[in-house]
Amino acid sequence: SYPKLMASIVNAIHAVNGETPAELSPRKADAKAKSPFSTLLSRDKLMQLLTLLLQHNVLHFMNIFTEKLHTGDVDSGSSIIPMVFTSILSLINAHPWSLFGATHQIVRTCFTCMHPSNPTMRKRYLHIGMSIICEMGQKLPFIDMNANSMVICIPSSPVERNASRYIHVFNAKNGDLVHELQFESRQHLTPLAVKVSPDSDLLACFSVEDGCVRIWSIKQSWTSTFRLSPKANLPVKCIECDLKGAKLETPAAGAKPLSHLQGYQLKWVSDKELHLQRDNCTIERIQHL
């Protein structure tokens, strides 16, 4: 099964890096006589297996990995953490959309490793954790990190196919949930583009099922001295777009998975004007916000 395969790879990585007690290690007593080159080859092969395992079912992998972090099975000194993070970076650069549906779990895992409550882990993984979040924000349109306000916006974990129930707004400095923006009527939608305005006052989201752009005012959620509860309902403005045939189409036979979902992005032209684009061509202009 998948969990057993993952556990085997994790144990093998710990064994190769000398992190497994001798009595539990699959290596023989004289294995330490192996050359550093042989150990390096073993690590390289295990890294390839880890990346393939991630790519095959990244959501399942991240759920198991996050659970191991919380239970203490994987701690700050474990060599599996940098290998997992390196594999994620490889996937972001080579196959970014293979992470679709699991980006929320990846961000939460990064925050777990960067949280101020664990200074040792934070010191080790702050740089690579932020690198993962920034790279995803650059490669995937449904994640946005605003450098001015230091907020990260991302759809919550899918609850029905690829559809989510909320847009989560995090504080990038400590990983705290600042706001949980709920779709009206408790709908489950698939956000394909999320973008914070240049002045950090507004958050826009394009959902594919209804072809609508939703806009929330998030200024008070992160600038107020008296902060609202993350679950406080903020008013949302829903704008139906005239996509003129550019709406979600059924993927063609033989097409790459998720290819029909790609290409949408939101671009703020100014603090009061927003463009919805598909393959870098503007298909809707929203003004006077």
C-alpha positions as MATLAB code, in Angstrom:
seq = 'SYPKLMASIVNAIHAVNGETPAELSPRKADAKAKSPFSTLLSRDKLMQLLTLLLQHNVLHFMNIFTEKLHTGDVDSGSSIIPMVFTSILSLINAHPWSLFGATHQIVRTCFTCMHPSNPTMRKRYLHIGMSIICEMGQKLPFIDMNANSMVICIPSSPVERNASRYIHVFNAKNGDLVHELQFESRQHLTPLAVKVSPDSDLLACFSVEDGCVRIWSIKQSWTSTFRLSPKANLPVKCIECDLKGAKLETPAAGAKPLSHLQGYQLKWVSDKELHLQRDNCTIERIQHL';
ca = [
       0.000    0.000    0.000;
       0.998    3.644   -0.401;
       1.673    4.323    3.336;
       3.851    1.194    3.594;
       5.822    2.181    0.486;
       6.324    5.672    1.879;
       7.406    4.269    5.270;
       9.924    1.985    3.539;
      11.491    4.887    1.653;
      11.630    7.044    4.802;
      13.311    4.200    6.732;
      15.771    3.658    3.891;
      16.683    7.365    3.864;
      17.242    7.292    7.626;
      19.377    4.151    7.277;
      21.557    5.605    4.508;
      22.109    8.734    6.592;
      22.941    6.760    9.720;
      19.822    7.857   11.607;
      18.505    4.352   12.319;
      19.635    2.254   15.319;
      21.982   -0.536   14.239;
      19.586   -3.265   15.359;
      16.807   -1.805   13.173;
      18.905   -0.873   10.168;
      18.553   -3.001    7.023;
      22.263   -2.466    6.389;
      24.681   -5.196    7.500;
      27.231   -4.669   10.210;
      30.024   -4.061    7.705;
      27.912   -1.641    5.651;
      29.796    1.304    7.132;
      32.790    0.161    5.127;
      31.021    1.298    1.974;
      32.612    4.208    0.185;
      31.071    7.708    0.388;
      30.425    7.408   -3.343;
      28.163    4.380   -2.805;
      26.261    6.233   -0.092;
      25.869    9.228   -2.420;
      24.442    6.966   -5.142;
      21.992    5.464   -2.645;
      20.823    8.914   -1.611;
      20.381    9.919   -5.242;
      18.252    6.850   -5.998;
      16.150    7.400   -2.885;
      15.645   11.033   -3.859;
      14.348    9.890   -7.262;
      11.971    7.422   -5.595;
      10.785   10.133   -3.198;
      10.075   12.537   -6.066;
       8.177    9.852   -8.017;
       6.142    9.015   -4.905;
       5.290   12.681   -4.462;
       4.324   13.118   -8.088;
       2.141    9.993   -8.071;
      -0.074   11.176   -5.194;
       1.210   14.385   -3.641;
      -1.939   14.986   -1.570;
      -1.753   11.583    0.133;
       2.000   11.954    0.650;
       1.706   15.395    2.280;
      -1.118   14.235    4.565;
       1.014   11.350    5.866;
       4.151   13.495    6.096;
       2.356   16.270    8.003;
       0.957   13.710   10.433;
       4.481   12.393   11.064;
       5.650   15.951   11.770;
       2.879   16.521   14.302;
       3.350   13.167   16.056;
       7.120   13.640   16.294;
       7.982   10.651   14.089;
       9.873   13.179   11.953;
      11.783   15.833   13.924;
      14.023   18.792   13.145;
      17.112   16.582   12.855;
      15.600   14.142   10.379;
      17.237   14.062    6.948;
      13.854   13.296    5.334;
      12.679   16.927    5.685;
      15.291   18.561    3.396;
      14.887   15.700    0.905;
      11.094   16.169    0.816;
      11.475   19.938    0.421;
      14.052   19.469   -2.354;
      11.713   17.049   -4.153;
       8.862   19.568   -3.879;
      11.071   22.298   -5.368;
      11.966   19.945   -8.228;
       8.278   19.315   -8.938;
       7.476   23.038   -8.783;
      10.078   23.746  -11.444;
       9.405   20.716  -13.660;
       5.699   19.909  -13.150;
       4.050   22.701  -11.099;
       0.482   21.602  -11.852;
       1.206   18.151  -10.420;
       0.825   19.908   -7.045;
      -2.729   21.030   -7.841;
      -5.021   20.094   -4.957;
      -2.168   19.676   -2.481;
      -0.712   23.185   -2.322;
      -2.559   23.987    0.919;
      -0.997   20.977    2.655;
       2.452   21.942    1.325;
       2.109   25.502    2.638;
       0.921   24.263    6.046;
       3.863   21.835    6.210;
       6.268   24.697    5.457;
       4.642   26.777    8.198;
       4.961   23.874   10.657;
       8.703   23.722    9.983;
       9.076   27.526   10.139;
       6.946   28.227   13.199;
       8.582   30.460   15.861;
       7.559   27.993   18.574;
      10.335   25.653   17.371;
      13.444   27.862   16.944;
      15.724   24.967   15.945;
      13.478   23.773   13.128;
      12.709   27.359   12.067;
      16.415   28.193   11.770;
      17.034   25.134    9.590;
      14.029   25.360    7.270;
      12.968   29.025    7.137;
      14.852   29.709    3.899;
      13.804   26.617    1.953;
      10.227   26.814    3.295;
       9.810   30.403    2.078;
      11.497   29.450   -1.216;
       8.849   26.770   -1.786;
       5.991   29.198   -1.067;
       7.487   31.932   -3.287;
       8.165   29.496   -6.142;
       4.599   28.171   -6.011;
       3.320   31.748   -6.013;
       5.293   32.472   -9.181;
       4.412   29.256  -11.029;
       0.776   28.716   -9.945;
      -1.887   31.439  -10.394;
      -4.105   30.273   -7.517;
      -1.462   31.144   -4.891;
      -0.375   34.693   -4.164;
       2.138   36.125   -1.731;
       2.094   39.892   -1.274;
       5.507   41.220   -0.250;
       4.125   44.516    1.092;
       1.587   43.109    3.525;
       3.328   39.735    3.958;
       0.129   37.766    3.429;
      -0.235   34.487    1.557;
      -3.564   33.659   -0.109;
      -4.406   30.118   -1.115;
      -7.509   27.918   -1.559;
      -8.220   25.562    1.322;
      -7.871   21.813    0.899;
     -10.263   20.345   -1.696;
     -13.427   18.807   -0.286;
     -15.037   17.688   -3.548;
     -12.808   16.772   -6.482;
     -10.728   19.937   -6.929;
     -13.303   22.248   -5.330;
     -12.602   24.104   -2.078;
     -14.842   25.772    0.468;
     -12.638   28.714    1.472;
      -9.809   31.015    0.509;
      -7.287   31.137    3.349;
      -5.206   34.223    4.107;
      -2.059   33.551    6.146;
       0.466   35.799    7.845;
       3.723   34.904    6.079;
       5.818   35.855    9.128;
       4.413   33.293   11.547;
       2.009   31.127    9.534;
      -1.075   32.214   11.484;
      -4.437   32.066    9.715;
      -5.571   35.672    9.321;
      -8.825   35.078    7.491;
     -10.979   32.271    6.180;
     -13.000   33.692    3.289;
     -16.067   31.584    2.588;
     -17.872   31.404   -0.729;
     -21.476   32.581   -0.526;
     -24.145   29.931    0.129;
     -21.337   27.610    1.285;
     -20.524   26.663   -2.277;
     -17.649   24.384   -3.242;
     -15.674   26.079   -6.013;
     -12.375   25.596   -7.833;
     -10.321   28.815   -7.631;
      -7.939   28.974  -10.599;
      -6.562   32.449   -9.934;
      -6.049   34.438   -6.729;
      -4.473   37.897   -6.508;
      -4.055   40.604   -3.857;
      -4.324   44.219   -5.048;
      -1.146   46.383   -5.104;
      -2.284   48.322   -2.018;
      -3.145   45.024   -0.255;
      -6.719   46.182    0.388;
      -8.544   43.741   -1.910;
      -8.333   40.040   -2.682;
      -9.673   38.762   -6.003;
     -10.473   35.151   -6.853;
     -11.628   33.605  -10.141;
     -13.645   30.387   -9.853;
     -14.090   28.172  -12.850;
     -17.498   26.577  -12.198;
     -19.532   29.777  -12.506;
     -17.026   31.975  -14.346;
     -17.162   34.603  -11.586;
     -14.577   36.874  -10.014;
     -15.112   37.429   -6.294;
     -13.538   40.368   -4.496;
     -13.123   40.745   -0.730;
     -11.870   43.742    1.229;
      -9.147   42.246    3.442;
      -7.527   45.444    4.698;
      -9.084   45.238    8.135;
      -8.213   41.564    8.481;
      -4.485   42.202    8.633;
      -3.921   45.879    9.542;
      -6.278   46.397   12.493;
      -4.853   46.507   15.976;
      -7.979   44.670   17.085;
      -8.017   41.696   14.755;
     -11.204   40.008   13.653;
     -11.689   36.303   14.138;
     -10.383   34.406   11.075;
     -13.900   33.007   10.623;
     -15.615   36.425   10.632;
     -17.653   36.850    7.459;
     -16.404   39.638    5.233;
     -18.657   41.034    2.485;
     -17.856   39.755   -0.966;
     -18.557   41.306   -4.348;
     -19.360   38.671   -6.999;
     -18.883   39.690  -10.647;
     -20.011   37.350  -13.415;
     -17.628   37.481  -16.343;
     -18.627   37.416  -19.994;
     -16.088   34.838  -21.099;
     -17.389   34.630  -24.687;
     -16.679   30.971  -25.175;
     -13.573   30.989  -23.001;
     -15.418   29.254  -20.167;
     -14.272   25.919  -18.861;
     -14.294   23.370  -21.639;
     -14.244   19.585  -21.465;
     -10.668   18.353  -21.904;
      -9.974   16.877  -25.317;
      -9.255   13.183  -25.638;
      -5.573   12.532  -25.002;
      -5.033   15.974  -23.470;
      -2.696   16.339  -20.510;
      -4.406   16.150  -17.094;
      -5.647   19.550  -15.869;
      -4.680   21.222  -19.173;
      -8.239   22.612  -19.475;
      -7.812   24.396  -16.111;
      -4.532   26.109  -16.908;
      -3.823   29.529  -18.363;
      -6.171   31.670  -16.240;
      -4.685   34.492  -14.199;
      -5.724   37.731  -12.527;
      -3.735   40.910  -13.053;
      -4.216   44.149  -11.142;
      -3.604   47.032  -13.561;
      -4.149   49.504  -10.710;
      -5.701   49.536   -7.244;
      -9.138   49.936   -8.873;
      -8.861   47.924  -12.091;
      -8.516   44.170  -12.491;
      -8.034   42.042  -15.612;
      -8.899   38.370  -16.019;
      -6.556   36.766  -18.538;
      -6.317   33.433  -20.340;
      -2.968   32.556  -21.900;
      -1.829   36.174  -21.369;
      -4.802   37.573  -23.321;
      -7.294   39.760  -21.428;
     -10.808   38.291  -21.569;
     -12.508   40.521  -18.944;
     -11.858   43.998  -17.517;
     -13.250   44.904  -14.094;
     -13.104   48.582  -13.166;
     -14.216   51.037  -10.451;
     -13.669   48.615   -7.600;
];
